[in-house]
Amino acid sequence: MTSESQIPIDTQAASRRFAARLALFYGTLFGLVGTHLPFFPVWLKAIGIEPGWIGIITAVPAVTRFTVLPFVTGLAERRDSLLTALIVTAFGCAGGLAIMGTQHQAVAVLLIYIVTSCLWTPMTPLTDAYALRGVVRYGLNYGPLRLWGSAAFVAGALACGLLVDLIAAKHLIWVIVAVAVLGALASLTLQPLDRPKASATTRHDARALLRDGGFVAVIVTSALVQGSHAAYYTFASIAWQQAGLGGLTIAGLWALGVLAEIVLFALSPRFTLPFSTLVAIAALSAVFRWVIFAQAPPIAILAFVQLAHGLTFGLTMVGTMGLLAQLVPGHVMARGQGYLAACTGIVSSSASIASGAVYARYGEGVYYLMAAMAGTGAVIMWLARHKLAPQPQSEASGL
C-alpha cells in the first residue's frame, strides 16, 4: 500500500473527505438496521397487526435480496450512476418508511413495505461497491470504514431500546424514519468517483462473473459462513432466556459479539495473510463456534466464545471484500456485490427456515447444522485458493 507521505497533499485531503463521508453514511445505513431490526415488529404489533401478517411483512426484505436487488445494482451500473442510485434509494427508503408510518392496515403496510424494501435492500451492496471503488482509488482500508456501521448498529439498537420505555410503541416507527432521513441527507455528502475503465484484460460483463470459478467460490463461501449465523440470529436469545439468563445479560452477550467485530475491523489494516486465508480462518472459526454453542455452555465460556463473532462475521467480511476487489473489475463491482447479496439472501433464508424445523426437534443441536455449513465453506475456499492468489495491483488496494 502506498504510504501517505508519497501521496500528493490534495489527494490526501480528498482521501480523508471520502473516508469521513463514507463512514458517516455507513453509520446511518447500519444505524437504521439497528433501530429497525429489533423494533419494527414491536411497532407492527402495537398498531394492531396480527402475528401471521407480521411474519409475512418481516419476510419481505429477505425476498427482495435475491429477486429485485440484483436488477437494481445492475441497472445502476449499466447507467454509470452508482452515486445517483445511492441517493435515490436513500431518499426513497426514508420516504417509503414515512408513508408506511401513517398506515395501520396490514395490506397497506405490506404493499408499501414491499416498494420500500425494493429500494432499501440494494443500498448495502451499492454502498460496498462505492466503498471498494474508493478503497482502490485512494489506497484506503475497508475495515476502518465499515466499523462505523457496526458501531452505529449498536448505538441505534440501544437508543431505540431506551426510547421504548419513554414513548408509546406505536410511535417507534418515527424513530426509524428519523434515522432513515439522516441517511438520506448523508448520501448528499458522498463525493463522485470516476468510473473505472475496462481494460483489454478486464472487460467482463455480469454473466462472465458467474462463469468465473474463483468469483463463484468467494460468494458461495461467504454466503455459507454468513448464513451459518441463521440459528444464532433467530434462536440464541430464546435459548439463553430458557437457560435462565436475564435480559441485561443477553443484551451484553449480543453487544460483546458486535464489539469484537468492531475491533477486528479496526485492526484489519494490519493483517498480512492472503484474503482467501482470512476467509478460510473465519469459516473454521465458525465451525468451532457453533460446535461449542451446541453444547449449551455456561455463561463464562459463552461470553468468551461470543468474541469469535469478530472472526465469523467480521473477518468473513474483510476477506470477502478483499477478494472481490481482486477479482471483480471496478466497472462491474455493483453487480458483483449484487450477486453476493443475492447468494447470501438465498442461503440465509433457507438456513433460517431449516433451522426453525431443526430447533423445534433438537434444540441447540441445530448449531451442528450451522457448523456443517461453515465447514463446507471452508472446504470450498481451500479448494479454490489457487484461483484466488493475490495480484500486485490488488494487494496495493489495502483492503
Secondary structure, DSSP 8 states (H G I E B T S, - for coil): ---GGGS-HHHHHHHHHHHHHHHHHHHHHHHHHHHHHHHHHHHHHHTT--HHHHHHHHTHHHHHHTTTHHHHHHHHHHTT-HHHHHHHHHHHHHHHHHHHTT--SHHHHHHHHHHHHHHHTTHHHHHHHHHHHHHHHHT--HHHHHHHHHHHHHHHHHHHHHHHTTS-GGGHHHHHHHHHHHHHHHHTT----------TT----HHHHHT-HHHHHHHHHHHHHHHTTHHHHHHHHHHHHHTT--HHHHHHHHHHHHHHHHHHHHHGGG--S-HHHHHHHHHHHHHHHHHHHTT---HHHHHHHHTTHIIIIIIHHHHHHHHHHHHS-GGGHHHHHHHHHHHHHHHHHHHHHHHHHHHHHHGGGHHHHHHHHHHHHHHHHHHTGGGG---HHHHTT--
